[in-house]
Amino acid sequence: MDLRDQLKNLFPEHDEQDFEMPEEAFKQKEPLVCKFEKKGRAGKPVTIIEGWEGTEEGLKDISKKIKSTLGIGGSEKDGTIIIQGDNRDKIMAILKDLGYKTKRVGG
C-alpha cells in the first residue's frame, strides 16, 4: 500500500487532485570517484569527478556548487565534472556535505 492509498483510507471524501505527491529524492548508488590528472592538458592539473548517475541538470547543479564554493573554473559533460587544479580534498568535503559518498583515486 503506497502513500496515496493510505491517504484515501484516512480521507475518503478528499479529492485526489487537491494534492501532489512529492518527488522521490535522487540517491546515488555508487560513490563519486575523485581523481587527479595532468595528461593531455598541457601539464595543467585538473580534478576529475566521475560516476554521476543522475540527470544532466543535477550534474550542472553540483558542478556549479563546487566551482562557486572554491572560486575556480571547470566544466561538466557526460556524467563527468572537470575542476581546475588539484582540489580533491576540498571537493570531497563539499560532496560529503551535500550527502554524496566519494572515493579518492590516485596519490
Buried (B, 14 or more C-beta within 10 A) or exposed (E): EEEEEEBEEEEEEEEEEEEEEEEEEEEBEEBBBBBBBEEEEEEEEBBBBBBBEEEEEEBBBBBEBBBEEBEBEBEBEEBBBBBBBBBBEBBBEBBEEEEBEBEBEEE
